[in-house]
């Protein structure tokens, strides 16, 4: 499990059960478990499909280059040459 994971799969099931059974609001559940209500919403959405597992991050900005490519982030390449496209620099000052 990831080191910054705040809720374990068992806790995720509890959150879903509390929401389903008693209709507790997302905000109250977030306060109880010390997470944002958006996290609770994601747990409920995935929980309705029976998925209480911890998902890995797909934010490719912080992944090593080898994992970033496998995660779906492709480098910008021109189709003809296969080389990276040059990035234009814009001057802040113009004369």
PyMOL commands that set and color helices and strands:
alter all, ss='L'
color gray80, all
select helices_A, chain A and resi 9-22+26-33+37-47+60-62+65-70
alter helices_A, ss='H'
color red, helices_A
deselect
rebuild
show_as cartoon
